[in-house]
Amino acid sequence: MQIFRRMLVYVLLLMGSAMFLLPLLWMISTGLKPIDQTMSMPPTWLPRRTWAPTSAGTMPMLEVRSGETVKAPAWLIEADGVRRVVSHGLVKGNQLLEPDANGIAHPVSVRVLQDVPASAGTPWVVVTAVDSSQAGTWAVPVSSTVCHISPRWENFGAAIRAMNYFPRYLGNTLLLCLLTVIGTVLSSALAAYGFARLEWRGRNTLFLLALATMMVPFPVVMTPIYCLFRWMGWIGTLKPLWVGSFCAGAFNVFLLRQFFMTIPRDLSEAACIDGCSEWSIFWRIVMPLSRPALMVVGLFQFMATWNDFLGPLIYLTNQKDFTLALGLQFFQSQHGGTEWHYLMAASTIVALPIVVLFFFTQKSFIEGISMTGIKG
């Protein structure tokens, strides 16, 4: 019974992991496809290339995009510059007798391009050459086409080139991450040390008041803060996005306070006897021992800044000052139709550093999470 329960837990964990991974895998898959396969129905997971012979059946085969599948005898016609497939009964000579919404047939002059002798057992498919210099659109038997899995790695380079200021977006984002991580770690550690290691009147009351600020959502204070930054002349600059990180946040203070309380006070007392000041105890003893918790705070802040969209959207006005998150949204909106394969490729590039960072720091991250909150 215990083995069965353990297997059930593993199965549920694997199913949950798969559900969370599906959007990420779909984003990567879409970023490796050509544009015509991103919205294909039914959807396909793996990017592919299809080759087919020309309409005359000659070689070599051409790279094509697959279209409509035909399972009954039909004609491939061209009307008003558009090529499509219609059944044999709708074409008389060079006239298309297609009924309108009222069921009345109006003859339309068309050009018959190809007879498609398809059947349920031998379906044909309408294909279009990828290279515009080759033949346009024609029909071939499905059995004569060749399909291989072929990711378009060039989409990533094209996506970067399509985002005109991608290097600026990346530089702005990295600069903000660096400044906010430094400010958050230092300010939170100082505040947490004061709440955890120093004895002063009203300490617990003020700490509870600080925790209460976590219940205030950002939209409540968004307008007053914006008015303050506008009065200071900071709108349109990066200052509103990093200066506030030097004012400790309640969650990070709570996290570090719980960790600081697990450090034996004997170390501080011994250092005090040796003549260390409170600042030396904090900087030379407490901070080195708190490396796992400090890394957790830094990682949390790095991910929050890297993925932040609302802040840059509110405060930034110049495109050259945009971050990656805001740059992706601008890239999507600047085209008449969204180039989904480029957008997903760019999104993969933006998400990849976070995944790589967590992969290399997961041991310290998990250690810091597990060691906070042991005492307090």
C-alpha positions as CSV (number, residue, x, y, z in Angstrom):
1,M,0.0,0.0,0.0
2,Q,2.8,2.4,0.8
3,I,4.5,1.7,-2.5
4,F,1.2,2.4,-4.3
5,R,0.7,5.7,-2.5
6,R,4.3,6.7,-3.4
7,M,3.7,5.9,-7.0
8,L,0.5,7.8,-7.0
9,V,2.3,10.9,-5.6
10,Y,5.0,10.6,-8.3
11,V,2.3,10.3,-11.0
12,L,0.5,13.4,-9.8
13,L,3.7,15.3,-9.5
14,L,4.7,14.4,-13.1
15,M,1.2,15.4,-14.4
16,G,1.4,18.7,-12.6
17,S,4.9,19.3,-13.9
18,A,3.8,18.5,-17.4
19,M,0.9,21.0,-17.1
20,F,3.2,23.8,-16.0
21,L,5.7,22.9,-18.8
22,L,3.2,22.9,-21.7
23,P,3.1,26.7,-22.2
24,L,6.9,26.9,-22.1
25,L,7.3,24.0,-24.5
26,W,4.6,25.5,-26.8
27,M,6.4,28.9,-26.8
28,I,9.7,27.3,-27.7
29,S,8.1,25.2,-30.4
30,T,6.3,28.2,-31.9
31,G,9.5,30.1,-32.0
32,L,11.1,27.4,-34.2
33,K,8.3,27.3,-36.7
34,P,7.6,29.3,-39.9
35,I,4.7,31.7,-39.8
36,D,2.3,29.4,-41.7
37,Q,2.7,26.6,-39.1
38,T,2.1,28.8,-36.0
39,M,-1.6,29.0,-36.6
40,S,-2.2,25.7,-38.5
41,M,-5.2,23.6,-37.7
42,P,-4.9,21.1,-36.3
43,P,-1.9,22.5,-34.4
44,T,1.4,20.8,-34.6
45,W,4.1,20.6,-31.9
46,L,7.2,20.0,-34.0
47,P,8.3,22.4,-36.8
48,R,8.6,20.7,-40.1
49,R,9.7,21.2,-43.7
50,T,7.7,19.7,-46.6
51,W,9.0,18.9,-50.0
52,A,6.9,18.0,-53.1
53,P,7.4,17.6,-56.8
54,T,6.3,20.3,-59.2
55,S,3.0,20.2,-60.9
56,A,4.6,18.5,-63.9
57,G,6.1,15.8,-61.5
58,T,9.7,16.8,-62.3
59,M,12.6,16.7,-60.0
60,P,14.3,18.0,-57.9
61,M,11.6,18.5,-55.3
62,L,10.7,22.0,-54.0
63,E,10.1,23.1,-50.4
64,V,6.5,23.9,-50.1
65,R,3.8,24.8,-47.6
66,S,0.9,22.4,-47.3
67,G,-2.7,23.6,-47.8
68,E,-6.1,22.1,-48.4
69,T,-6.4,18.3,-48.6
70,V,-8.6,17.1,-51.4
71,K,-10.4,13.7,-51.2
72,A,-12.6,13.8,-54.2
73,P,-12.1,14.7,-58.0
74,A,-11.8,18.4,-58.4
75,W,-10.3,21.3,-60.4
76,L,-7.5,23.6,-59.3
77,I,-8.7,27.0,-60.7
78,E,-7.6,30.6,-60.6
79,A,-10.2,33.4,-60.2
80,D,-9.3,37.0,-59.6
81,G,-5.7,36.1,-58.9
82,V,-6.7,33.5,-56.2
83,R,-6.0,29.8,-56.7
84,R,-8.4,27.3,-55.0
85,V,-9.9,23.9,-55.5
86,V,-13.6,23.3,-56.6
87,S,-15.4,20.2,-57.4
88,H,-15.8,19.0,-61.0
89,G,-19.5,19.8,-61.1
90,L,-19.1,23.5,-60.5
91,V,-16.9,24.2,-63.6
92,K,-18.4,24.2,-67.1
93,G,-15.8,25.0,-69.7
94,N,-14.1,28.1,-68.3
95,Q,-17.1,29.2,-66.2
96,L,-17.5,28.6,-62.5
97,L,-21.1,28.1,-61.5
98,E,-20.8,28.6,-57.8
99,P,-24.1,29.4,-56.0
100,D,-24.4,32.5,-53.8
101,A,-26.1,32.7,-50.4
102,N,-29.5,32.5,-52.1
103,G,-28.6,29.4,-54.0
104,I,-28.4,31.2,-57.4
105,A,-25.4,30.3,-59.6
106,H,-23.7,33.2,-61.3
107,P,-21.1,32.3,-64.0
108,V,-17.7,33.6,-63.3
109,S,-14.8,33.3,-65.8
110,V,-12.0,31.3,-64.4
111,R,-8.8,29.6,-65.6
112,V,-8.5,25.9,-65.0
113,L,-5.0,25.1,-63.9
114,Q,-5.0,21.4,-63.0
115,D,-7.2,18.4,-62.8
116,V,-7.0,16.8,-59.4
117,P,-8.0,13.1,-59.6
118,A,-8.2,12.7,-55.9
119,S,-10.2,10.0,-54.0
120,A,-10.8,9.0,-50.4
121,G,-8.1,6.3,-50.8
122,T,-5.7,8.6,-52.6
123,P,-5.9,12.1,-51.3
124,W,-4.2,15.0,-52.9
125,V,-2.9,18.2,-51.2
126,V,-2.6,21.7,-52.5
127,V,0.9,23.1,-52.0
128,T,2.6,26.5,-52.4
129,A,6.3,26.9,-53.1
130,V,8.2,28.6,-50.3
131,D,10.6,30.2,-52.8
132,S,8.5,32.8,-54.7
133,S,10.8,32.4,-57.8
134,Q,9.5,28.8,-58.3
135,A,6.1,27.6,-59.3
136,G,3.2,29.1,-57.3
137,T,0.4,26.8,-56.2
138,W,-0.4,23.3,-57.4
139,A,-1.8,20.0,-56.2
140,V,0.2,16.7,-55.7
141,P,-0.7,13.3,-54.2
142,V,-0.1,13.2,-50.5
143,S,2.0,10.2,-50.9
144,S,4.5,12.1,-53.1
145,T,5.3,14.7,-50.4
146,V,8.2,14.3,-48.0
147,C,8.0,15.8,-44.5
148,H,10.9,16.2,-42.0
149,I,11.2,17.8,-38.6
150,S,13.3,20.9,-39.2
151,P,13.5,23.7,-36.6
152,R,14.0,27.3,-37.9
153,W,16.9,28.4,-35.6
154,E,17.2,31.5,-37.7
155,N,14.0,32.8,-36.2
156,F,15.9,33.8,-33.1
157,G,18.3,36.0,-35.0
158,A,15.5,37.5,-37.1
159,A,13.5,38.2,-34.0
160,I,16.4,40.2,-32.5
161,R,16.9,42.1,-35.7
162,A,13.1,42.8,-35.9
163,M,13.3,44.4,-32.4
164,N,15.3,47.5,-33.5
165,Y,16.5,48.4,-30.0
166,F,17.0,44.9,-28.5
167,P,20.5,45.6,-27.3
168,R,19.2,48.7,-25.6
169,Y,16.3,46.8,-24.0
170,L,18.8,44.2,-22.7
171,G,21.2,46.8,-21.4
172,N,18.4,48.7,-19.6
173,T,17.1,45.5,-18.1
174,L,20.4,44.3,-16.8
175,L,21.2,47.7,-15.4
176,L,17.9,47.8,-13.5
177,C,18.4,44.2,-12.3
178,L,21.9,45.1,-10.9
179,L,20.8,48.3,-9.2
180,T,17.6,46.8,-7.7
181,V,19.4,43.6,-6.4
182,I,22.1,45.7,-4.7
183,G,19.5,48.1,-3.2
184,T,17.1,45.4,-2.1
185,V,19.8,43.1,-0.5
186,L,21.5,45.9,1.4
187,S,18.4,47.8,2.6
188,S,16.6,44.6,3.5
189,A,19.6,43.2,5.4
190,L,20.0,46.4,7.4
191,A,16.4,46.6,8.4
192,A,16.2,42.9,9.1
193,Y,19.3,43.0,11.3
194,G,17.7,45.9,13.3
195,F,14.5,43.8,13.9
196,A,16.3,40.6,14.7
197,R,19.5,41.5,16.6
198,L,19.0,44.9,18.2
199,E,16.9,45.5,21.3
200,W,14.9,48.8,21.2
201,R,11.5,49.9,22.3
202,G,8.6,49.3,19.9
203,R,10.6,46.9,17.7
204,N,7.9,44.2,17.5
205,T,5.1,46.8,17.0
206,L,6.9,48.4,14.1
207,F,7.7,45.1,12.6
208,L,4.0,44.1,12.6
209,L,3.3,47.5,11.0
210,A,5.9,46.8,8.3
211,L,4.3,43.4,7.6
212,A,0.9,45.0,7.3
213,T,2.1,47.0,4.3
214,M,2.2,43.7,2.4
215,M,-1.6,43.8,2.4
216,V,-1.7,47.1,0.4
217,P,-1.9,46.3,-3.3
218,F,0.2,48.3,-5.7
219,P,-2.8,49.8,-7.6
220,V,-3.8,51.6,-4.4
221,V,-0.5,53.6,-4.2
222,M,0.2,53.7,-7.9
223,T,-1.3,57.1,-8.5
224,P,0.3,58.9,-5.5
225,I,3.7,57.4,-6.3
226,Y,3.4,58.5,-9.9
227,C,2.4,62.0,-8.8
228,L,5.5,62.1,-6.5
229,F,7.9,61.0,-9.3
230,R,6.3,63.5,-11.7
231,W,6.9,66.3,-9.2
232,M,10.5,65.1,-8.8
233,G,10.9,65.1,-12.6
234,W,11.7,61.4,-12.8
235,I,9.0,60.4,-15.3
236,G,10.7,59.2,-18.5
237,T,13.8,58.0,-16.7
238,L,14.9,54.8,-15.1
239,K,15.1,56.3,-11.6
240,P,11.5,55.3,-10.5
241,L,12.3,51.7,-11.3
242,W,15.4,51.3,-9.0
243,V,15.5,54.1,-6.4
244,G,12.7,52.5,-4.4
245,S,14.6,49.3,-4.1
246,F,16.9,51.0,-1.6
247,C,13.9,51.3,0.8
248,A,13.5,47.8,2.1
249,G,10.4,45.8,1.3
250,A,8.4,44.0,4.0
251,F,8.6,40.5,2.5
252,N,12.4,40.5,2.1
253,V,12.8,42.0,5.6
254,F,10.7,39.2,7.1
255,L,12.7,36.6,5.2
256,L,16.0,37.8,6.4
257,R,14.9,38.5,9.9
258,Q,13.8,34.9,10.3
259,F,17.2,33.8,9.1
260,F,19.2,36.2,11.3
261,M,17.4,34.9,14.3
262,T,18.8,31.4,13.7
263,I,22.4,32.7,14.0
264,P,23.7,32.1,17.6
265,R,24.0,35.2,19.6
266,D,27.2,33.8,21.1
267,L,29.0,34.8,17.9
268,S,28.0,38.4,18.3
269,E,28.8,38.5,21.9
270,A,32.3,37.0,21.3
271,A,32.9,39.6,18.6
272,C,31.7,42.4,20.9
273,I,34.2,41.3,23.6
274,D,36.9,41.4,20.9
275,G,36.1,45.0,20.3
276,C,33.9,44.7,17.2
277,S,31.3,47.4,16.6
278,E,27.7,46.6,15.7
279,W,28.5,47.4,12.1
280,S,31.5,45.1,12.1
281,I,29.4,42.3,13.6
282,F,26.8,42.9,10.9
283,W,29.2,43.1,8.0
284,R,31.8,40.5,9.0
285,I,29.8,37.9,10.8
286,V,26.1,38.0,10.1
287,M,26.3,38.8,6.3
288,P,28.8,36.0,5.4
289,L,26.7,33.5,7.4
290,S,23.5,34.6,5.7
291,R,24.7,33.9,2.1
292,P,21.8,31.4,1.3
293,A,19.1,33.8,2.5
294,L,20.7,36.8,0.8
295,M,20.9,34.8,-2.5
296,V,17.2,34.0,-2.2
297,V,16.3,37.7,-1.8
298,G,18.6,38.6,-4.7
299,L,17.1,36.0,-6.9
300,F,13.5,37.1,-6.1
301,Q,14.4,40.7,-6.9
302,F,16.2,39.8,-10.1
303,M,13.3,37.8,-11.4
304,A,10.8,40.5,-10.3
305,T,12.8,43.2,-12.1
306,W,13.5,41.1,-15.2
307,N,9.8,40.3,-15.7
308,D,8.4,43.6,-14.5
309,F,6.0,45.1,-17.1
310,L,3.7,47.4,-15.2
311,G,6.5,49.6,-13.8
312,P,8.2,50.4,-17.1
313,L,4.8,50.8,-18.8
314,I,3.9,53.5,-16.3
315,Y,7.2,55.5,-16.0
316,L,9.0,55.1,-19.3
317,T,8.2,57.2,-22.3
318,N,11.2,56.9,-24.6
319,Q,11.5,53.7,-26.6
320,K,15.3,53.6,-26.1
321,D,14.7,53.3,-22.3
322,F,12.4,50.3,-22.6
323,T,13.1,47.1,-20.8
324,L,12.8,43.7,-22.5
325,A,9.3,43.0,-21.1
326,L,8.0,46.3,-22.5
327,G,10.0,45.9,-25.7
328,L,8.2,42.6,-26.4
329,Q,4.8,44.3,-26.0
330,F,5.9,47.2,-28.3
331,F,7.2,44.7,-30.9
332,Q,3.8,43.0,-30.9
333,S,1.8,46.2,-31.3
334,Q,4.0,47.8,-34.0
335,H,3.0,45.4,-36.7
336,G,-0.4,45.2,-38.4
337,G,-0.4,41.5,-37.9
338,T,1.5,39.7,-35.1
339,E,4.5,37.7,-36.4
340,W,3.9,35.0,-33.8
341,H,7.0,32.9,-34.7
342,Y,9.3,36.0,-34.1
343,L,7.4,37.0,-31.0
344,M,7.7,33.5,-29.5
345,A,11.3,33.4,-30.4
346,A,12.0,36.7,-28.7
347,S,9.9,35.6,-25.7
348,T,12.1,32.5,-25.4
349,I,15.2,34.6,-25.5
350,V,13.8,36.8,-22.7
351,A,12.7,33.8,-20.5
352,L,15.9,31.8,-21.0
353,P,18.2,33.7,-18.6
354,I,15.8,33.2,-15.7
355,V,15.6,29.4,-16.4
356,V,19.4,29.2,-16.7
357,L,19.9,31.3,-13.6
358,F,17.6,29.1,-11.5
359,F,19.2,26.0,-12.9
360,F,22.7,27.0,-11.7
361,T,21.5,28.5,-8.3
362,Q,18.7,26.1,-7.4
363,K,20.8,24.5,-4.6
364,S,21.5,27.8,-2.8
365,F,17.9,28.9,-3.6
366,I,16.3,25.8,-2.0
367,E,18.7,25.9,0.9
368,G,17.9,29.5,1.6
369,I,14.2,28.9,1.5
370,S,14.4,25.9,3.8
371,M,16.5,27.6,6.4
372,T,14.4,30.7,6.8
373,G,11.5,30.6,9.3
374,I,13.1,28.0,11.5
375,K,12.9,30.3,14.5
376,G,11.0,33.4,15.4
